[in-house]
């Protein structure tokens, strides 16, 4: 009886932990083609309530921090500044399962982008 109770308790804890995780949390493979060129990155995102944090790792030591990140259900919005310059992308997307589709806006133009969860 004690063993069954222990197994049930552990199962409940795992279920609560899974429910607490946001749909955006995790490591993602990012791809975008824009007038400024192609960008691919490994993106790490974490939701803390409605706040989104994380970074884009473009390799070779290049990292872009997610700024002004907001999570609303499965929708995300944030900005990233390219290589410490004044060039900033305003990003929006919807997460559905293990994929995301979004739009990046910068300098009056838009570019579609996508991510898949690793």
Rosetta blueprint (number, residue, H / E / L):
1 X L
2 X H
3 X H
4 X H
5 X H
6 X H
7 X H
8 X H
9 X H
10 X H
11 X H
12 X H
13 X H
14 X H
15 X H
16 X H
17 X H
18 X H
19 X H
20 X H
21 X L
22 X L
23 X L
24 X L
25 X L
26 X E
27 X E
28 X E
29 X E
30 X E
31 X E
32 X E
33 X E
34 X E
35 X L
36 X L
37 X E
38 X E
39 X E
40 X E
41 X E
42 X E
43 X E
44 X E
45 X E
46 X E
47 X E
48 X E
49 X L
50 X L
51 X E
52 X E
53 X E
54 X E
55 X E
56 X E
57 X E
58 X E
59 X E
60 X L
61 X L
62 X E
63 X E
64 X E
65 X E
66 X L
67 X E
68 X E
69 X E
70 X E
71 X E
72 X E
73 X L
74 X L
75 X E
76 X E
77 X E
78 X E
79 X E
80 X E
81 X E
82 X H
83 X H
84 X H
85 X L
86 X L
87 X L
88 X E
89 X E
90 X E
91 X E
92 X E
93 X E
94 X E
95 X E
96 X E
97 X L
98 X L
99 X E
100 X E
101 X E
102 X E
103 X E
104 X E
105 X E
106 X E
107 X L
108 X L
109 X E
110 X E
111 X E
112 X E
113 X E
114 X E
115 X E
116 X E
117 X E
118 X L
